[in-house]
Amino acid sequence: MAMKILTLQTIALILSHLPFISPINFSYPVVFNFGDSNSDTGGLAAGIAFPFGQPYGKTYFLNPAGRFCDGRLIIDFLMDSMGLPFLNPYLDSVGAPSFQKGCNFATGGSTLLPANAASMSPFSFGIQVSEFIRFKTRVLQLLAKDKRLKKSLPSESDFRQGLHMFDVVQNDLDGAFNSRSEDQVVALIPGFKQPIAACCGYGGLPLNFDNRIACGETKILNGTSMTATACNNTSEYVNWDGNHYTEAANKYVSSQILSGNYTDPPLSMNLQFLLGSDLFYNPNTM
């Protein structure tokens, strides 16, 4: 079977421009993901010990979970939709993580172009591809020596039949919005009560963002101690911390992907069933 490729944010950006075609099933044995902070499930935390503290993870995990979000990412919703566990990051060796159902090579701050001295993350897309090649080579070597390892590693056929996803370029194109007005940016975003303000930030509306103080930090600004705190209702916000999506926004994008109407070939999924299932379960509402 040919390699399956699904580009998460590209899909989200061109939803309204693709035709409807009869759908196929959305089910794969394993998933290999490449990207930046929008799909990083712990890579940057493991790779450079990036400090995640409260209130990251507050909506779903209840504690920081290596994600630049208050809860789950698009990749998490898609894994759940296939009945697969959340992807473990390639860089995380603590706890003997299982890679039987795939591996996540995405790390926050990564770029499509090679990293430079000013880059937040050294793990650019080319590095991630090299990691994947080494991962595949090493997995096949280990399986050839000990078949018992198939309980924690993907099989040779899984590499051919798996879904390979790419969610990258945001950091390369981050400056694009600087050429747009606030009204133009707002017009591009579907209806949330707060389409551009950061849920976790400082400064108040309309942006609630100050690049001098990050989400969860306390600093002295203009002689006064200030804390960038999180909003009470994250579901009303698209923007989590000034740079990343909230779980609510990730849920919206993943629901559009899973609707099956906007991919080529399209995906078959009963969205109403999924919206009422554990896929969209929020422990804080129970």
C-alpha positions as protocol buffer text, in pm:
chain_id: "A"
residue {
  index: 1
  type: MET
  ca { x: 0 y: 0 z: 0 }
}
residue {
  index: 2
  type: ALA
  ca { x: 135 y: 344 z: -88 }
}
residue {
  index: 3
  type: MET
  ca { x: 236 y: 585 z: 187 }
}
residue {
  index: 4
  type: LYS
  ca { x: -59 y: 789 z: 316 }
}
residue {
  index: 5
  type: ILE
  ca { x: 4 y: 1161 z: 362 }
}
residue {
  index: 6
  type: LEU
  ca { x: -225 y: 1404 z: 545 }
}
residue {
  index: 7
  type: THR
  ca { x: -121 y: 1765 z: 608 }
}
residue {
  index: 8
  type: LEU
  ca { x: -316 y: 1893 z: 908 }
}
residue {
  index: 9
  type: GLN
  ca { x: -299 y: 2269 z: 885 }
}
residue {
  index: 10
  type: THR
  ca { x: -303 y: 2274 z: 507 }
}
residue {
  index: 11
  type: ILE
  ca { x: -635 y: 2090 z: 525 }
}
residue {
  index: 12
  type: ALA
  ca { x: -766 y: 2335 z: 782 }
}
residue {
  index: 13
  type: LEU
  ca { x: -673 y: 2636 z: 569 }
}
residue {
  index: 14
  type: ILE
  ca { x: -833 y: 2513 z: 245 }
}
residue {
  index: 15
  type: LEU
  ca { x: -1152 y: 2357 z: 384 }
}
residue {
  index: 16
  type: SER
  ca { x: -1384 y: 2580 z: 186 }
}
residue {
  index: 17
  type: HIS
  ca { x: -1208 y: 2522 z: -148 }
}
residue {
  index: 18
  type: LEU
  ca { x: -1220 y: 2143 z: -186 }
}
residue {
  index: 19
  type: PRO
  ca { x: -1506 y: 1948 z: -351 }
}
residue {
  index: 20
  type: PHE
  ca { x: -1702 y: 1666 z: -190 }
}
residue {
  index: 21
  type: ILE
  ca { x: -1618 y: 1312 z: -305 }
}
residue {
  index: 22
  type: SER
  ca { x: -1748 y: 976 z: -182 }
}
residue {
  index: 23
  type: PRO
  ca { x: -1551 y: 894 z: 134 }
}
residue {
  index: 24
  type: ILE
  ca { x: -1320 y: 612 z: 235 }
}
residue {
  index: 25
  type: ASN
  ca { x: -1255 y: 481 z: 585 }
}
residue {
  index: 26
  type: PHE
  ca { x: -1014 y: 666 z: 813 }
}
residue {
  index: 27
  type: SER
  ca { x: -825 y: 381 z: 974 }
}
residue {
  index: 28
  type: TYR
  ca { x: -453 y: 305 z: 979 }
}
residue {
  index: 29
  type: PRO
  ca { x: -241 y: 60 z: 1180 }
}
residue {
  index: 30
  type: VAL
  ca { x: 23 y: 318 z: 1280 }
}
residue {
  index: 31
  type: VAL
  ca { x: 85 y: 692 z: 1254 }
}
residue {
  index: 32
  type: PHE
  ca { x: 414 y: 877 z: 1203 }
}
residue {
  index: 33
  type: ASN
  ca { x: 390 y: 1251 z: 1264 }
}
residue {
  index: 34
  type: PHE
  ca { x: 629 y: 1533 z: 1173 }
}
residue {
  index: 35
  type: GLY
  ca { x: 590 y: 1899 z: 1266 }
}
residue {
  index: 36
  type: ASP
  ca { x: 617 y: 2181 z: 1516 }
}
residue {
  index: 37
  type: SER
  ca { x: 445 y: 2281 z: 1841 }
}
residue {
  index: 38
  type: ASN
  ca { x: 97 y: 2233 z: 1694 }
}
residue {
  index: 39
  type: SER
  ca { x: 150 y: 1856 z: 1703 }
}
residue {
  index: 40
  type: ASP
  ca { x: 434 y: 1818 z: 1955 }
}
residue {
  index: 41
  type: THR
  ca { x: 328 y: 1568 z: 2223 }
}
residue {
  index: 42
  type: GLY
  ca { x: 641 y: 1605 z: 2436 }
}
residue {
  index: 43
  type: GLY
  ca { x: 937 y: 1619 z: 2198 }
}
residue {
  index: 44
  type: LEU
  ca { x: 1069 y: 1961 z: 2294 }
}
residue {
  index: 45
  type: ALA
  ca { x: 1024 y: 1886 z: 2665 }
}
residue {
  index: 46
  type: ALA
  ca { x: 1230 y: 1569 z: 2622 }
}
residue {
  index: 47
  type: GLY
  ca { x: 1480 y: 1708 z: 2373 }
}
residue {
  index: 48
  type: ILE
  ca { x: 1588 y: 2032 z: 2543 }
}
residue {
  index: 49
  type: ALA
  ca { x: 1405 y: 2005 z: 2877 }
}
residue {
  index: 50
  type: PHE
  ca { x: 1169 y: 2286 z: 2778 }
}
residue {
  index: 51
  type: PRO
  ca { x: 988 y: 2388 z: 3099 }
}
residue {
  index: 52
  type: PHE
  ca { x: 613 y: 2329 z: 3090 }
}
residue {
  index: 53
  type: GLY
  ca { x: 429 y: 2444 z: 3399 }
}
residue {
  index: 54
  type: GLN
  ca { x: 76 y: 2532 z: 3502 }
}
residue {
  index: 55
  type: PRO
  ca { x: -168 y: 2612 z: 3349 }
}
residue {
  index: 56
  type: TYR
  ca { x: -63 y: 2407 z: 3042 }
}
residue {
  index: 57
  type: GLY
  ca { x: -274 y: 2091 z: 3014 }
}
residue {
  index: 58
  type: LYS
  ca { x: -545 y: 2222 z: 3249 }
}
residue {
  index: 59
  type: THR
  ca { x: -848 y: 2139 z: 3030 }
}
residue {
  index: 60
  type: TYR
  ca { x: -792 y: 1767 z: 2967 }
}
residue {
  index: 61
  type: PHE
  ca { x: -475 y: 1629 z: 3124 }
}
residue {
  index: 62
  type: LEU
  ca { x: -517 y: 1850 z: 3433 }
}
residue {
  index: 63
  type: ASN
  ca { x: -135 y: 1888 z: 3440 }
}
residue {
  index: 64
  type: PRO
  ca { x: 132 y: 1987 z: 3185 }
}
residue {
  index: 65
  type: ALA
  ca { x: 165 y: 1710 z: 2924 }
}
residue {
  index: 66
  type: GLY
  ca { x: 444 y: 1837 z: 2698 }
}
residue {
  index: 67
  type: ARG
  ca { x: 191 y: 2012 z: 2474 }
}
residue {
  index: 68
  type: PHE
  ca { x: 169 y: 2381 z: 2388 }
}
residue {
  index: 69
  type: CYS
  ca { x: -201 y: 2381 z: 2470 }
}
residue {
  index: 70
  type: ASP
  ca { x: -452 y: 2371 z: 2752 }
}
residue {
  index: 71
  type: GLY
  ca { x: -545 y: 2017 z: 2648 }
}
residue {
  index: 72
  type: ARG
  ca { x: -541 y: 1790 z: 2344 }
}
residue {
  index: 73
  type: LEU
  ca { x: -397 y: 1867 z: 2001 }
}
residue {
  index: 74
  type: ILE
  ca { x: -537 y: 1790 z: 1656 }
}
residue {
  index: 75
  type: ILE
  ca { x: -311 y: 1485 z: 1641 }
}
residue {
  index: 76
  type: ASP
  ca { x: -457 y: 1361 z: 1971 }
}
residue {
  index: 77
  type: PHE
  ca { x: -815 y: 1383 z: 1841 }
}
residue {
  index: 78
  type: LEU
  ca { x: -720 y: 1202 z: 1520 }
}
residue {
  index: 79
  type: MET
  ca { x: -546 y: 922 z: 1710 }
}
residue {
  index: 80
  type: ASP
  ca { x: -852 y: 882 z: 1933 }
}
residue {
  index: 81
  type: SER
  ca { x: -1079 y: 867 z: 1629 }
}
residue {
  index: 82
  type: MET
  ca { x: -889 y: 559 z: 1509 }
}
residue {
  index: 83
  type: GLY
  ca { x: -889 y: 397 z: 1852 }
}
residue {
  index: 84
  type: LEU
  ca { x: -512 y: 441 z: 1881 }
}
residue {
  index: 85
  type: PRO
  ca { x: -318 y: 567 z: 2186 }
}
residue {
  index: 86
  type: PHE
  ca { x: -165 y: 914 z: 2187 }
}
residue {
  index: 87
  type: LEU
  ca { x: 169 y: 920 z: 2007 }
}
residue {
  index: 88
  type: ASN
  ca { x: 486 y: 904 z: 2213 }
}
residue {
  index: 89
  type: PRO
  ca { x: 763 y: 1143 z: 2105 }
}
residue {
  index: 90
  type: TYR
  ca { x: 1072 y: 997 z: 1941 }
}
residue {
  index: 91
  type: LEU
  ca { x: 1298 y: 1193 z: 2176 }
}
residue {
  index: 92
  type: ASP
  ca { x: 1140 y: 1069 z: 2499 }
}
residue {
  index: 93
  type: SER
  ca { x: 1303 y: 757 z: 2647 }
}
residue {
  index: 94
  type: VAL
  ca { x: 1166 y: 785 z: 3001 }
}
residue {
  index: 95
  type: GLY
  ca { x: 926 y: 506 z: 3099 }
}
residue {
  index: 96
  type: ALA
  ca { x: 1017 y: 279 z: 2805 }
}
residue {
  index: 97
  type: PRO
  ca { x: 752 y: 430 z: 2571 }
}
residue {
  index: 98
  type: SER
  ca { x: 577 y: 205 z: 2323 }
}
residue {
  index: 99
  type: PHE
  ca { x: 605 y: 284 z: 1951 }
}
residue {
  index: 100
  type: GLN
  ca { x: 390 y: -6 z: 1833 }
}
residue {
  index: 101
  type: LYS
  ca { x: 122 y: 228 z: 1698 }
}
residue {
  index: 102
  type: GLY
  ca { x: 356 y: 494 z: 1567 }
}
residue {
  index: 103
  type: CYS
  ca { x: 597 y: 768 z: 1666 }
}
residue {
  index: 104
  type: ASN
  ca { x: 589 y: 1147 z: 1688 }
}
residue {
  index: 105
  type: PHE
  ca { x: 891 y: 1335 z: 1553 }
}
residue {
  index: 106
  type: ALA
  ca { x: 732 y: 1681 z: 1589 }
}
residue {
  index: 107
  type: THR
  ca { x: 900 y: 1929 z: 1823 }
}
residue {
  index: 108
  type: GLY
  ca { x: 795 y: 2279 z: 1921 }
}
residue {
  index: 109
  type: GLY
  ca { x: 970 y: 2564 z: 1740 }
}
residue {
  index: 110
  type: SER
  ca { x: 1070 y: 2347 z: 1444 }
}
residue {
  index: 111
  type: THR
  ca { x: 1089 y: 2490 z: 1094 }
}
residue {
  index: 112
  type: LEU
  ca { x: 1069 y: 2355 z: 740 }
}
residue {
  index: 113
  type: LEU
  ca { x: 1400 y: 2522 z: 657 }
}
residue {
  index: 114
  type: PRO
  ca { x: 1719 y: 2414 z: 838 }
}
residue {
  index: 115
  type: ALA
  ca { x: 1757 y: 2552 z: 1189 }
}
residue {
  index: 116
  type: ASN
  ca { x: 2002 y: 2834 z: 1256 }
}
residue {
  index: 117
  type: ALA
  ca { x: 2158 y: 2991 z: 1564 }
}
residue {
  index: 118
  type: ALA
  ca { x: 1840 y: 3189 z: 1635 }
}
residue {
  index: 119
  type: SER
  ca { x: 1607 y: 2890 z: 1609 }
}
residue {
  index: 120
  type: MET
  ca { x: 1417 y: 2781 z: 1920 }
}
residue {
  index: 121
  type: SER
  ca { x: 1448 y: 2415 z: 1818 }
}
residue {
  index: 122
  type: PRO
  ca { x: 1734 y: 2240 z: 1638 }
}
residue {
  index: 123
  type: PHE
  ca { x: 1494 y: 1969 z: 1517 }
}
residue {
  index: 124
  type: SER
  ca { x: 1396 y: 2114 z: 1179 }
}
residue {
  index: 125
  type: PHE
  ca { x: 1195 y: 1908 z: 929 }
}
residue {
  index: 126
  type: GLY
  ca { x: 1508 y: 1765 z: 766 }
}
residue {
  index: 127
  type: ILE
  ca { x: 1635 y: 1647 z: 1105 }
}
residue {
  index: 128
  type: GLN
  ca { x: 1298 y: 1486 z: 1178 }
}
residue {
  index: 129
  type: VAL
  ca { x: 1309 y: 1295 z: 848 }
}
residue {
  index: 130
  type: SER
  ca { x: 1660 y: 1176 z: 935 }
}
residue {
  index: 131
  type: GLU
  ca { x: 1531 y: 1063 z: 1275 }
}
residue {
  index: 132
  type: PHE
  ca { x: 1252 y: 870 z: 1103 }
}
residue {
  index: 133
  type: ILE
  ca { x: 1497 y: 696 z: 868 }
}
residue {
  index: 134
  type: ARG
  ca { x: 1715 y: 594 z: 1163 }
}
residue {
  index: 135
  type: PHE
  ca { x: 1407 y: 489 z: 1360 }
}
residue {
  index: 136
  type: LYS
  ca { x: 1286 y: 262 z: 1078 }
}
residue {
  index: 137
  type: THR
  ca { x: 1630 y: 112 z: 1022 }
}
residue {
  index: 138
  type: ARG
  ca { x: 1681 y: 42 z: 1392 }
}
residue {
  index: 139
  type: VAL
  ca { x: 1331 y: -101 z: 1438 }
}
residue {
  index: 140
  type: LEU
  ca { x: 1377 y: -349 z: 1152 }
}
residue {
  index: 141
  type: GLN
  ca { x: 1718 y: -452 z: 1289 }
}
residue {
  index: 142
  type: LEU
  ca { x: 1577 y: -516 z: 1636 }
}
residue {
  index: 143
  type: LEU
  ca { x: 1274 y: -709 z: 1505 }
}
residue {
  index: 144
  type: ALA
  ca { x: 1502 y: -931 z: 1298 }
}
residue {
  index: 145
  type: LYS
  ca { x: 1688 y: -1025 z: 1618 }
}
residue {
  index: 146
  type: ASP
  ca { x: 1393 y: -1058 z: 1855 }
}
residue {
  index: 147
  type: LYS
  ca { x: 1033 y: -1103 z: 1736 }
}
residue {
  index: 148
  type: ARG
  ca { x: 906 y: -1040 z: 2089 }
}
residue {
  index: 149
  type: LEU
  ca { x: 976 y: -671 z: 2036 }
}
residue {
  index: 150
  type: LYS
  ca { x: 677 y: -649 z: 1801 }
}
residue {
  index: 151
  type: LYS
  ca { x: 473 y: -576 z: 2116 }
}
residue {
  index: 152
  type: SER
  ca { x: 636 y: -233 z: 2137 }
}
residue {
  index: 153
  type: LEU
  ca { x: 756 y: -162 z: 1782 }
}
residue {
  index: 154
  type: PRO
  ca { x: 579 y: -129 z: 1443 }
}
residue {
  index: 155
  type: SER
  ca { x: 617 y: -408 z: 1189 }
}
residue {
  index: 156
  type: GLU
  ca { x: 782 y: -375 z: 849 }
}
residue {
  index: 157
  type: SER
  ca { x: 442 y: -366 z: 677 }
}
residue {
  index: 158
  type: ASP
  ca { x: 325 y: -91 z: 914 }
}
residue {
  index: 159
  type: PHE
  ca { x: 581 y: 146 z: 764 }
}
residue {
  index: 160
  type: ARG
  ca { x: 418 y: 96 z: 422 }
}
residue {
  index: 161
  type: GLN
  ca { x: 58 y: 97 z: 539 }
}
residue {
  index: 162
  type: GLY
  ca { x: 80 y: 365 z: 807 }
}
residue {
  index: 163
  type: LEU
  ca { x: -38 y: 723 z: 795 }
}
residue {
  index: 164
  type: HIS
  ca { x: 239 y: 983 z: 765 }
}
residue {
  index: 165
  type: MET
  ca { x: 127 y: 1328 z: 878 }
}
residue {
  index: 166
  type: PHE
  ca { x: 299 y: 1664 z: 840 }
}
residue {
  index: 167
  type: ASP
  ca { x: 208 y: 1974 z: 1043 }
}
residue {
  index: 168
  type: VAL
  ca { x: 488 y: 2222 z: 985 }
}
residue {
  index: 169
  type: VAL
  ca { x: 572 y: 2565 z: 830 }
}
residue {
  index: 170
  type: GLN
  ca { x: 397 y: 2783 z: 1092 }
}
residue {
  index: 171
  type: ASN
  ca { x: 727 y: 2907 z: 1232 }
}
residue {
  index: 172
  type: ASP
  ca { x: 860 y: 2976 z: 882 }
}
residue {
  index: 173
  type: LEU
  ca { x: 555 y: 3181 z: 792 }
}
residue {
  index: 174
  type: ASP
  ca { x: 492 y: 3337 z: 1132 }
}
residue {
  index: 175
  type: GLY
  ca { x: 559 y: 3684 z: 996 }
}
residue {
  index: 176
  type: ALA
  ca { x: 287 y: 3659 z: 730 }
}
residue {
  index: 177
  type: PHE
  ca { x: 16 y: 3798 z: 958 }
}
residue {
  index: 178
  type: ASN
  ca { x: 226 y: 4106 z: 1022 }
}
residue {
  index: 179
  type: SER
  ca { x: 122 y: 4232 z: 678 }
}
residue {
  index: 180
  type: ARG
  ca { x: -252 y: 4199 z: 757 }
}
residue {
  index: 181
  type: SER
  ca { x: -479 y: 4426 z: 952 }
}
residue {
  index: 182
  type: GLU
  ca { x: -658 y: 4307 z: 1266 }
}
residue {
  index: 183
  type: ASP
  ca { x: -991 y: 4300 z: 1079 }
}
residue {
  index: 184
  type: GLN
  ca { x: -842 y: 4083 z: 803 }
}
residue {
  index: 185
  type: VAL
  ca { x: -710 y: 3836 z: 1059 }
}
residue {
  index: 186
  type: VAL
  ca { x: -1043 y: 3818 z: 1244 }
}
residue {
  index: 187
  type: ALA
  ca { x: -1228 y: 3757 z: 914 }
}
residue {
  index: 188
  type: LEU
  ca { x: -1022 y: 3441 z: 858 }
}
residue {
  index: 189
  type: ILE
  ca { x: -1121 y: 3281 z: 1190 }
}
residue {
  index: 190
  type: PRO
  ca { x: -1453 y: 3089 z: 1246 }
}
residue {
  index: 191
  type: GLY
  ca { x: -1682 y: 3214 z: 1519 }
}
residue {
  index: 192
  type: PHE
  ca { x: -1542 y: 3194 z: 1864 }
}
residue {
  index: 193
  type: LYS
  ca { x: -1626 y: 3458 z: 2121 }
}
residue {
  index: 194
  type: GLN
  ca { x: -1258 y: 3556 z: 2138 }
}
residue {
  index: 195
  type: PRO
  ca { x: -1107 y: 3487 z: 1793 }
}
residue {
  index: 196
  type: ILE
  ca { x: -769 y: 3657 z: 1848 }
}
residue {
  index: 197
  type: ALA
  ca { x: -718 y: 3716 z: 2223 }
}
residue {
  index: 198
  type: ALA
  ca { x: -489 y: 3480 z: 2413 }
}
residue {
  index: 199
  type: CYS
  ca { x: -665 y: 3279 z: 2684 }
}
residue {
  index: 200
  type: CYS
  ca { x: -347 y: 3259 z: 2890 }
}
residue {
  index: 201
  type: GLY
  ca { x: -167 y: 3591 z: 2879 }
}
residue {
  index: 202
  type: TYR
  ca { x: -136 y: 3943 z: 3011 }
}
residue {
  index: 203
  type: GLY
  ca { x: -254 y: 4284 z: 2895 }
}
residue {
  index: 204
  type: GLY
  ca { x: -628 y: 4246 z: 2854 }
}
residue {
  index: 205
  type: LEU
  ca { x: -838 y: 4261 z: 2538 }
}
residue {
  index: 206
  type: PRO
  ca { x: -821 y: 4275 z: 2244 }
}
residue {
  index: 207
  type: LEU
  ca { x: -502 y: 4061 z: 2237 }
}
residue {
  index: 208
  type: ASN
  ca { x: -426 y: 3981 z: 2603 }
}
residue {
  index: 209
  type: PHE
  ca { x: -67 y: 3919 z: 2498 }
}
residue {
  index: 210
  type: ASP
  ca { x: 263 y: 4073 z: 2603 }
}
residue {
  index: 211
  type: ASN
  ca { x: 581 y: 3916 z: 2468 }
}
residue {
  index: 212
  type: ARG
  ca { x: 763 y: 4012 z: 2789 }
}
residue {
  index: 213
  type: ILE
  ca { x: 570 y: 3755 z: 2994 }
}
residue {
  index: 214
  type: ALA
  ca { x: 476 y: 3401 z: 2893 }
}
residue {
  index: 215
  type: CYS
  ca { x: 173 y: 3197 z: 2995 }
}
residue {
  index: 216
  type: GLY
  ca { x: 197 y: 3100 z: 3362 }
}
residue {
  index: 217
  type: GLU
  ca { x: 493 y: 3330 z: 3434 }
}
residue {
  index: 218
  type: THR
  ca { x: 514 y: 3596 z: 3704 }
}
residue {
  index: 219
  type: LYS
  ca { x: 742 y: 3894 z: 3636 }
}
residue {
  index: 220
  type: ILE
  ca { x: 800 y: 4249 z: 3748 }
}
residue {
  index: 221
  type: LEU
  ca { x: 664 y: 4481 z: 3477 }
}
residue {
  index: 222
  type: ASN
  ca { x: 691 y: 4855 z: 3521 }
}
residue {
  index: 223
  type: GLY
  ca { x: 768 y: 4804 z: 3888 }
}
residue {
  index: 224
  type: THR
  ca { x: 468 y: 4579 z: 3958 }
}
residue {
  index: 225
  type: SER
  ca { x: 451 y: 4198 z: 3994 }
}
residue {
  index: 226
  type: MET
  ca { x: 227 y: 4059 z: 3717 }
}
residue {
  index: 227
  type: THR
  ca { x: 118 y: 3704 z: 3630 }
}
residue {
  index: 228
  type: ALA
  ca { x: 2 y: 3579 z: 3291 }
}
residue {
  index: 229
  type: THR
  ca { x: -300 y: 3376 z: 3399 }
}
residue {
  index: 230
  type: ALA
  ca { x: -542 y: 3157 z: 3206 }
}
residue {
  index: 231
  type: CYS
  ca { x: -902 y: 3247 z: 3122 }
}
residue {
  index: 232
  type: ASN
  ca { x: -1189 y: 3069 z: 3296 }
}
residue {
  index: 233
  type: ASN
  ca { x: -1356 y: 2932 z: 2981 }
}
residue {
  index: 234
  type: THR
  ca { x: -1100 y: 2806 z: 2729 }
}
residue {
  index: 235
  type: SER
  ca { x: -1376 y: 2688 z: 2493 }
}
residue {
  index: 236
  type: GLU
  ca { x: -1446 y: 3051 z: 2395 }
}
residue {
  index: 237
  type: TYR
  ca { x: -1091 y: 3107 z: 2270 }
}
residue {
  index: 238
  type: VAL
  ca { x: -896 y: 3008 z: 1958 }
}
residue {
  index: 239
  type: ASN
  ca { x: -562 y: 3129 z: 2095 }
}
residue {
  index: 240
  type: TRP
  ca { x: -416 y: 2957 z: 2401 }
}
residue {
  index: 241
  type: ASP
  ca { x: -94 y: 3146 z: 2486 }
}
residue {
  index: 242
  type: GLY
  ca { x: -40 y: 3394 z: 2204 }
}
residue {
  index: 243
  type: ASN
  ca { x: 121 y: 3138 z: 1972 }
}
residue {
  index: 244
  type: HIS
  ca { x: -73 y: 2812 z: 1997 }
}
residue {
  index: 245
  type: TYR
  ca { x: -430 y: 2683 z: 1972 }
}
residue {
  index: 246
  type: THR
  ca { x: -664 y: 2597 z: 2256 }
}
residue {
  index: 247
  type: GLU
  ca { x: -806 y: 2246 z: 2281 }
}
residue {
  index: 248
  type: ALA
  ca { x: -1138 y: 2393 z: 2159 }
}
residue {
  index: 249
  type: ALA
  ca { x: -973 y: 2521 z: 1840 }
}
residue {
  index: 250
  type: ASN
  ca { x: -792 y: 2189 z: 1789 }
}
residue {
  index: 251
  type: LYS
  ca { x: -1125 y: 2012 z: 1833 }
}
residue {
  index: 252
  type: TYR
  ca { x: -1282 y: 2235 z: 1567 }
}
residue {
  index: 253
  type: VAL
  ca { x: -1005 y: 2170 z: 1312 }
}
residue {
  index: 254
  type: SER
  ca { x: -1002 y: 1794 z: 1379 }
}
residue {
  index: 255
  type: SER
  ca { x: -1382 y: 1781 z: 1344 }
}
residue {
  index: 256
  type: GLN
  ca { x: -1352 y: 1941 z: 1000 }
}
residue {
  index: 257
  type: ILE
  ca { x: -1090 y: 1684 z: 899 }
}
residue {
  index: 258
  type: LEU
  ca { x: -1297 y: 1397 z: 1036 }
}
residue {
  index: 259
  type: SER
  ca { x: -1614 y: 1517 z: 863 }
}
residue {
  index: 260
  type: GLY
  ca { x: -1469 y: 1360 z: 548 }
}
residue {
  index: 261
  type: ASN
  ca { x: -1573 y: 1644 z: 319 }
}
residue {
  index: 262
  type: TYR
  ca { x: -1244 y: 1827 z: 283 }
}
residue {
  index: 263
  type: THR
  ca { x: -969 y: 1574 z: 213 }
}
residue {
  index: 264
  type: ASP
  ca { x: -863 y: 1407 z: -110 }
}
residue {
  index: 265
  type: PRO
  ca { x: -947 y: 1124 z: -96 }
}
residue {
  index: 266
  type: PRO
  ca { x: -1211 y: 1215 z: 163 }
}
residue {
  index: 267
  type: LEU
  ca { x: -1248 y: 1040 z: 498 }
}
residue {
  index: 268
  type: SER
  ca { x: -1549 y: 843 z: 614 }
}
residue {
  index: 269
  type: MET
  ca { x: -1647 y: 924 z: 972 }
}
residue {
  index: 270
  type: ASN
  ca { x: -1973 y: 960 z: 1162 }
}
residue {
  index: 271
  type: LEU
  ca { x: -1902 y: 1301 z: 1312 }
}
residue {
  index: 272
  type: GLN
  ca { x: -2214 y: 1318 z: 1528 }
}
residue {
  index: 273
  type: PHE
  ca { x: -2123 y: 985 z: 1686 }
}
residue {
  index: 274
  type: LEU
  ca { x: -1768 y: 1106 z: 1751 }
}
residue {
  index: 275
  type: LEU
  ca { x: -1883 y: 1432 z: 1907 }
}
residue {
  index: 276
  type: GLY
  ca { x: -2084 y: 1233 z: 2160 }
}
residue {
  index: 277
  type: SER
  ca { x: -1812 y: 978 z: 2226 }
}
residue {
  index: 278
  type: ASP
  ca { x: -1508 y: 964 z: 2453 }
}
residue {
  index: 279
  type: LEU
  ca { x: -1309 y: 1128 z: 2173 }
}
residue {
  index: 280
  type: PHE
  ca { x: -1439 y: 1467 z: 2285 }
}
residue {
  index: 281
  type: TYR
  ca { x: -1472 y: 1385 z: 2656 }
}
residue {
  index: 282
  type: ASN
  ca { x: -1380 y: 1670 z: 2889 }
}
residue {
  index: 283
  type: PRO
  ca { x: -1313 y: 1554 z: 3246 }
}
residue {
  index: 284
  type: ASN
  ca { x: -1386 y: 1903 z: 3380 }
}
residue {
  index: 285
  type: THR
  ca { x: -1749 y: 1880 z: 3267 }
}
residue {
  index: 286
  type: MET
  ca { x: -1821 y: 1558 z: 3455 }
}
